[in-house]
Amino acid sequence: MAAAATPGVAEQTPGAAPQRAVPFDLSQAPNIEGFNPLPKVKDETFKEKFARKTKENPFVPIGCLGTAGALIYGLRAFHQGKTRQSQLLMRGRIFAQGFTVVAIIVGVFATALKPKQ
């Protein structure tokens, strides 16, 4: 009875040396079907990135400034012995921090839902 050829296994002639896999060529990018790499975008400076991110979600820097302002003003009031005002400002700081976190989460979801160009 003749043995059937196994699918996926290449037949070799008895005298031929087995074919060796070609090693990965690191000098060229691999060719992946369906993948078209985008051209490299220009590196932006910190100032340009900050301006772009602020335009995308302006509530995050507003929340950060509110948090920092309440903290500094609250610490100043605490140092001056105004405990009631200091407590109110620390509660305001917590509110501003919560506002900032919510703004970040909303910004992440808005970015994820935005169609890619």
Secondary structure, DSSP 8 states (H G I E B T S, - for coil): ------TT-----TTS---------TTS----TT-----------HHHHHHHHHHH-THHHHHHHHHHHHHHHHHHHHHTT-HHHHHHHHHHHHHHHHHHHHHHHHHHHHHHHS---
